[in-house]
């Protein structure tokens, strides 16, 4: 499966983590759902190319421990109106779920 062009393409695309600014939590083209898809397929943390991706994910943790992505919440909705790393309750569990499915445990450090 890891040799299929489609999976290779997804892994290659995730190398750009955190990718584009998260503008919608239902955007299937964002890297978060792509990460979850690969995890559900059985891709593991030690598979080719995955270590680099998870290293980038682990570099952006909030003080609360959640994994962050680039967001831009307009000031009219209480945000900063600029691109910055943050987490949202609807997305952070998906990233955590994906990492757990890929073989990370509670005490994992990358």
Residue pairs with C-beta under 8 A, 6 or more apart in sequence:
1 7
1 41
1 42
2 8
2 11
2 43
2 47
2 48
7 38
7 41
7 43
10 34
10 37
10 38
11 38
11 43
11 47
11 48
11 49
11 50
11 53
12 49
13 19
13 31
13 34
14 31
14 34
14 35
14 38
14 49
14 53
15 49
15 52
15 53
16 31
17 31
17 53
17 56
17 57
18 31
18 56
18 60
18 68
18 69
18 70
18 85
19 30
19 31
19 69
19 70
20 30
20 31
20 70
21 70
21 71
21 72
21 83
22 30
22 32
22 69
22 70
22 71
22 88
22 91
23 72
24 30
25 88
25 90
25 91
27 33
30 69
31 69
32 69
32 91
32 94
32 95
32 98
33 94
35 53
35 57
35 94
35 95
35 98
36 94
36 97
36 98
36 101
38 50
38 98
38 102
39 97
39 98
39 99
39 101
39 102
40 101
43 50
43 102
44 50
44 102
44 103
45 51
45 54
45 99
45 102
45 103
45 104
46 103
50 102
54 99
54 102
54 104
54 110
55 110
57 67
57 95
57 99
57 110
58 67
58 109
58 110
60 67
60 68
60 69
60 85
61 67
61 68
62 68
62 85
62 86
62 87
64 87
66 87
66 92
66 96
67 87
67 92
67 95
67 96
67 99
68 85
68 86
68 87
69 85
69 86
69 87
69 91
69 95
70 83
70 84
70 85
71 79
71 83
71 84
71 85
71 86
71 88
72 79
72 80
72 81
72 82
72 83
72 84
73 79
73 80
73 81
73 86
74 81
75 81
99 108
104 110
